[in-house]
Amino acid sequence: MAIFKKTTEKKEAKEKAPKVKVVKEKKGETKLGERVNVLVRPHVTEKAAILAEKGTYVFLVARDTNKIEIAKAVQALYNVKPVRVNIVNLPDTNVFVRGKKGVKSGVRKALVTLAKGDKIELI
């Protein structure tokens, strides 16, 4: 009978102990769970410069991100609130250079539109 009493005491001790939620950090995340490496880099081209004049900025982003994560990352890094985020997935491209076949890796671009009057200084 002593065995049963010990288990009930342990159960009572477990029930009385405060429950603490343990948050494990994943690779590439902060303690708050925000992604750090969402934006890879700004995509600087002639077309992107023309879009930037109109209030839309182009960024290369990680493959597994969504629009909400991108908007939060832009807001955290540049202190501006995006109005709209569009994503473009460009596929891998087969290339033929100097007599050899190869593959040019595809990219994922985010077009971030800001409110009128907001700007991002990229350079």
SELO-198819 format. One record per residue (C-alpha): residue in three letters; x, y, z; residue number from 1. Coordinates in steps of 0.2 Angstrom, whole numbers, plus 5000, padded with zeros to 4 digits. Layout:
<nodes>
NODE resn    x    y    z resi
NODE  ALA    X    Y    Z  NUM
...
</nodes>
This chain:
<nodes>
NODE resn    x    y    z resi
NODE  MET 5000 5000 5000    1
NODE  ALA 5015 5012 5003    2
NODE  ILE 5018 5012 4984    3
NODE  PHE 5001 5019 4980    4
NODE  LYS 5003 5033 4993    5
NODE  LYS 5020 5039 4985    6
NODE  THR 5012 5040 4968    7
NODE  THR 4997 5050 4974    8
NODE  GLU 5009 5062 4983    9
NODE  LYS 5019 5064 4967   10
NODE  LYS 5003 5068 4958   11
NODE  GLU 4998 5081 4971   12
NODE  ALA 5015 5089 4970   13
NODE  LYS 5014 5090 4951   14
NODE  GLU 4997 5098 4952   15
NODE  LYS 5003 5111 4964   16
NODE  ALA 5018 5116 4954   17
NODE  PRO 5016 5131 4943   18
NODE  LYS 5015 5127 4924   19
NODE  VAL 5029 5136 4914   20
NODE  LYS 5028 5137 4896   21
NODE  VAL 5046 5133 4888   22
NODE  VAL 5049 5141 4872   23
NODE  LYS 5063 5134 4862   24
NODE  GLU 5073 5144 4850   25
NODE  LYS 5073 5138 4832   26
NODE  LYS 5087 5142 4820   27
NODE  GLY 5085 5159 4813   28
NODE  GLU 5073 5165 4826   29
NODE  THR 5073 5177 4840   30
NODE  LYS 5066 5173 4858   31
NODE  LEU 5050 5181 4853   32
NODE  GLY 5048 5169 4838   33
NODE  GLU 5050 5182 4825   34
NODE  ARG 5060 5177 4809   35
NODE  VAL 5077 5186 4807   36
NODE  ASN 5082 5180 4790   37
NODE  VAL 5066 5184 4780   38
NODE  LEU 5073 5198 4769   39
NODE  VAL 5088 5192 4760   40
NODE  ARG 5093 5208 4752   41
NODE  PRO 5085 5222 4742   42
NODE  HIS 5084 5219 4723   43
NODE  VAL 5092 5233 4714   44
NODE  THR 5088 5234 4696   45
NODE  GLU 5082 5248 4683   46
NODE  LYS 5065 5241 4684   47
NODE  ALA 5065 5241 4704   48
NODE  ALA 5072 5259 4704   49
NODE  ILE 5057 5264 4693   50
NODE  LEU 5045 5255 4705   51
NODE  ALA 5053 5263 4720   52
NODE  GLU 5049 5280 4713   53
NODE  LYS 5031 5275 4713   54
NODE  GLY 5032 5268 4731   55
NODE  THR 5035 5250 4728   56
NODE  TYR 5051 5242 4734   57
NODE  VAL 5058 5225 4728   58
NODE  PHE 5066 5213 4740   59
NODE  LEU 5073 5195 4738   60
NODE  VAL 5066 5184 4752   61
NODE  ALA 5068 5167 4759   62
NODE  ARG 5058 5153 4750   63
NODE  ASP 5047 5148 4765   64
NODE  THR 5041 5165 4770   65
NODE  ASN 5023 5172 4768   66
NODE  LYS 5016 5190 4766   67
NODE  ILE 5013 5193 4784   68
NODE  GLU 5031 5189 4789   69
NODE  ILE 5038 5200 4775   70
NODE  ALA 5027 5214 4781   71
NODE  LYS 5033 5212 4799   72
NODE  ALA 5051 5211 4794   73
NODE  VAL 5050 5227 4783   74
NODE  GLN 5041 5236 4797   75
NODE  ALA 5054 5231 4810   76
NODE  LEU 5069 5235 4799   77
NODE  TYR 5064 5251 4790   78
NODE  ASN 5051 5258 4802   79
NODE  VAL 5037 5260 4789   80
NODE  LYS 5021 5250 4788   81
NODE  PRO 5018 5241 4771   82
NODE  VAL 5001 5244 4763   83
NODE  ARG 5002 5228 4752   84
NODE  VAL 5014 5214 4749   85
NODE  ASN 5015 5204 4733   86
NODE  ILE 5026 5189 4730   87
NODE  VAL 5033 5182 4714   88
NODE  ASN 5041 5165 4712   89
NODE  LEU 5054 5164 4698   90
NODE  PRO 5058 5146 4693   91
NODE  ASP 5075 5138 4690   92
NODE  THR 5081 5142 4672   93
NODE  ASN 5092 5130 4661   94
NODE  VAL 5107 5139 4654   95
NODE  PHE 5120 5135 4641   96
NODE  VAL 5137 5144 4644   97
NODE  ARG 5154 5140 4636   98
NODE  GLY 5148 5124 4629   99
NODE  LYS 5141 5117 4646  100
NODE  LYS 5124 5115 4652  101
NODE  GLY 5119 5122 4669  102
NODE  VAL 5105 5128 4680  103
NODE  LYS 5102 5146 4686  104
NODE  SER 5093 5145 4702  105
NODE  GLY 5077 5154 4704  106
NODE  VAL 5072 5167 4716  107
NODE  ARG 5057 5173 4727  108
NODE  LYS 5054 5192 4726  109
NODE  ALA 5043 5202 4737  110
NODE  LEU 5035 5218 4730  111
NODE  VAL 5032 5229 4745  112
NODE  THR 5020 5244 4743  113
NODE  LEU 5021 5258 4755  114
NODE  ALA 5008 5272 4760  115
NODE  LYS 5010 5288 4750  116
NODE  GLY 5024 5299 4757  117
NODE  ASP 5033 5284 4765  118
NODE  LYS 5051 5280 4759  119
NODE  ILE 5065 5267 4762  120
NODE  GLU 5083 5273 4760  121
NODE  LEU 5091 5257 4752  122
NODE  ILE 5108 5265 4747  123
</nodes>
